Amino acid sequence: MQGKIWTQQDRFGDRIYLTYERWSHIIHPDSHPEVEPYADHLRETIRLGRRKQDPLIPHAYKYYRQFDDLPGGMNHLIAIVVFRRTPDPGGATEENNFVVTAYFQFF
């Protein structure tokens, strides 16, 4: 499959999407397969979570949200989102904000 699984607006009005390719990467056995049953949590993290700009990569943001039902003693789902602007055919720019990866963390 190709394309977007979903597009979600965050608390700040930014529209962020998740592609099938990125989801496949996230749940791959060599990445973070434990996230697969928590797909709805990922979307909620984008919709309602807090975010922090990466100090080394200014166009990347870490979204995070606490959940009480994560495995292995973890309590937060983290989503890394890249914010980009791409030119459209009319010469204007449009947002191109997408989830790169997601994983669990304890803090």
ZABA-611389 format. One record per residue (C-alpha): residue number from 1; x, y negated, z negated; residue in one letter. Coordinates in Angstrom, 3 decimals, decimal comma. Layout:
! ZABA-611389
+-----+----------+----------+----------+------+
!  nr !        x !        y !        z ! rest !
+-----+----------+----------+----------+------+
! NUM !        X !        Y !        Z !    a !
...
+-----+----------+----------+----------+------+
END
This chain:
! ZABA-611389
+-----+----------+----------+----------+------+
!  nr !        x !        y !        z ! rest !
+-----+----------+----------+----------+------+
!   1 !    0,000 !    0,000 !    0,000 !    m !
!   2 !    1,056 !   -3,556 !    0,600 !    q !
!   3 !   -0,071 !   -6,960 !   -0,520 !    g !
!   4 !   -1,404 !   -8,295 !   -3,769 !    k !
!   5 !   -3,054 !   -6,282 !   -6,516 !    i !
!   6 !   -4,384 !   -9,386 !   -8,218 !    w !
!   7 !   -3,976 !  -13,128 !   -8,587 !    t !
!   8 !   -4,478 !  -14,663 !  -12,017 !    q !
!   9 !   -4,534 !  -18,264 !  -13,202 !    q !
!  10 !   -2,474 !  -18,889 !  -16,342 !    d !
!  11 !   -3,249 !  -21,249 !  -19,243 !    r !
!  12 !   -1,442 !  -24,059 !  -17,414 !    f !
!  13 !   -3,454 !  -23,812 !  -14,189 !    g !
!  14 !   -0,748 !  -22,004 !  -12,213 !    d !
!  15 !   -1,831 !  -19,109 !   -9,981 !    r !
!  16 !    0,375 !  -16,017 !  -10,300 !    i !
!  17 !    0,098 !  -12,760 !   -8,409 !    y !
!  18 !    1,269 !   -9,166 !   -8,743 !    l !
!  19 !    2,100 !   -7,160 !   -5,630 !    t !
!  20 !    1,914 !   -3,413 !   -5,114 !    y !
!  21 !    5,664 !   -3,448 !   -4,471 !    e !
!  22 !    6,460 !   -5,146 !   -7,795 !    r !
!  23 !    4,012 !   -2,896 !   -9,678 !    w !
!  24 !    5,696 !    0,164 !   -8,149 !    s !
!  25 !    9,041 !   -1,209 !   -9,311 !    h !
!  26 !    7,774 !   -1,865 !  -12,838 !    i !
!  27 !    6,312 !    1,607 !  -13,346 !    i !
!  28 !    9,121 !    3,479 !  -11,565 !    h !
!  29 !   10,710 !    6,197 !  -13,772 !    p !
!  30 !   14,020 !    4,269 !  -13,757 !    d !
!  31 !   12,360 !    1,004 !  -14,810 !    s !
!  32 !    9,460 !    0,702 !  -17,281 !    h !
!  33 !    7,023 !    3,587 !  -16,661 !    p !
!  34 !    5,600 !    3,163 !  -20,169 !    e !
!  35 !    3,893 !   -0,038 !  -18,939 !    v !
!  36 !    1,625 !    1,798 !  -16,471 !    e !
!  37 !   -1,290 !    2,445 !  -18,890 !    p !
!  38 !   -1,163 !   -1,229 !  -19,910 !    y !
!  39 !   -1,900 !   -2,883 !  -16,558 !    a !
!  40 !   -4,791 !   -4,847 !  -18,086 !    d !
!  41 !   -2,453 !   -6,091 !  -20,817 !    h !
!  42 !   -0,109 !   -7,429 !  -18,136 !    l !
!  43 !   -2,875 !   -9,449 !  -16,537 !    r !
!  44 !   -3,982 !  -10,738 !  -19,954 !    e !
!  45 !   -0,385 !  -11,740 !  -20,701 !    t !
!  46 !   -0,365 !  -13,893 !  -17,567 !    i !
!  47 !   -3,832 !  -15,311 !  -18,283 !    r !
!  48 !   -3,452 !  -16,094 !  -21,997 !    l !
!  49 !    0,176 !  -15,589 !  -22,953 !    g !
!  50 !    2,781 !  -18,100 !  -23,934 !    r !
!  51 !    5,601 !  -18,900 !  -21,564 !    r !
!  52 !    9,177 !  -20,040 !  -21,816 !    k !
!  53 !   11,388 !  -21,286 !  -19,009 !    q !
!  54 !   14,599 !  -19,347 !  -18,437 !    d !
!  55 !   17,535 !  -21,626 !  -19,348 !    p !
!  56 !   19,768 !  -20,153 !  -16,619 !    l !
!  57 !   17,183 !  -19,723 !  -13,858 !    i !
!  58 !   14,921 !  -22,797 !  -13,933 !    p !
!  59 !   12,320 !  -21,328 !  -11,545 !    h !
!  60 !   11,835 !  -18,199 !  -13,723 !    a !
!  61 !    9,539 !  -17,988 !  -16,733 !    y !
!  62 !    9,041 !  -15,376 !  -19,423 !    k !
!  63 !    5,385 !  -14,843 !  -20,316 !    y !
!  64 !    4,728 !  -13,002 !  -23,556 !    y !
!  65 !    1,749 !  -11,913 !  -25,604 !    r !
!  66 !    1,368 !   -9,866 !  -28,759 !    q !
!  67 !   -0,645 !   -6,649 !  -28,731 !    f !
!  68 !   -1,288 !   -4,213 !  -31,586 !    d !
!  69 !   -1,666 !   -1,094 !  -29,419 !    d !
!  70 !    1,692 !   -0,861 !  -27,619 !    l !
!  71 !    3,762 !    2,333 !  -27,880 !    p !
!  72 !    6,996 !    2,937 !  -29,753 !    g !
!  73 !    6,561 !    0,235 !  -32,358 !    g !
!  74 !    6,668 !   -2,512 !  -29,733 !    m !
!  75 !    4,409 !   -5,501 !  -30,257 !    n !
!  76 !    4,803 !   -7,782 !  -27,220 !    h !
!  77 !    4,370 !   -7,383 !  -23,504 !    l !
!  78 !    6,826 !   -9,504 !  -21,515 !    i !
!  79 !    6,291 !  -10,526 !  -17,899 !    a !
!  80 !    8,936 !  -12,310 !  -15,854 !    i !
!  81 !    7,455 !  -14,651 !  -13,251 !    v !
!  82 !    9,292 !  -16,483 !  -10,483 !    v !
!  83 !    7,867 !  -19,830 !   -9,370 !    f !
!  84 !    8,558 !  -20,849 !   -5,788 !    r !
!  85 !    7,131 !  -23,181 !   -3,213 !    r !
!  86 !    6,940 !  -22,151 !    0,421 !    t !
!  87 !    6,160 !  -24,362 !    3,407 !    p !
!  88 !    2,863 !  -23,821 !    5,170 !    d !
!  89 !    2,402 !  -24,305 !    8,939 !    p !
!  90 !    1,163 !  -27,870 !    8,380 !    g !
!  91 !    4,394 !  -28,970 !    6,714 !    g !
!  92 !    3,038 !  -29,057 !    3,172 !    a !
!  93 !    4,193 !  -26,655 !    0,474 !    t !
!  94 !    2,164 !  -24,068 !   -1,381 !    e !
!  95 !    2,804 !  -22,201 !   -4,604 !    e !
!  96 !    4,298 !  -18,736 !   -4,411 !    n !
!  97 !    4,394 !  -17,558 !   -8,048 !    n !
!  98 !    4,750 !  -13,830 !   -8,634 !    f !
!  99 !    5,451 !  -11,250 !  -11,327 !    v !
! 100 !    8,938 !   -9,781 !  -10,915 !    v !
! 101 !    8,920 !   -7,287 !  -13,783 !    t !
! 102 !    7,258 !   -6,436 !  -17,090 !    a !
! 103 !    8,337 !   -4,547 !  -20,202 !    y !
! 104 !    7,680 !   -4,186 !  -23,929 !    f !
! 105 !    9,649 !   -5,829 !  -26,697 !    q !
! 106 !    9,533 !   -6,106 !  -30,463 !    f !
! 107 !    9,809 !   -9,515 !  -32,133 !    f !
+-----+----------+----------+----------+------+
END
